[in-house]
């Protein structure tokens, strides 16, 4: 669970699908664009110009938490 505005949460969810699972959604807003920009500093785009985060699981998790911090979300744990 993260605390933040709902549109930003939606953009973050689509960004995770795009960057970590390769499910390109065509939904792009400022938060999503920031996620791609952040990821492209660490991972090179593929032949189609799309950035995907493919790494060892621990590094992927570190990248996910770095992104949440970068975007201003505060991770507060699992929802109950």
Buried (B, 14 or more C-beta within 10 A) or exposed (E): EBEBEEEBBBBBBBBBBBBBEEEEEEEEEEBBEBBBEBBBEEBEEEEEEEBBBEBEEEEEEEBBEEBBEBBEBEEEEEEE
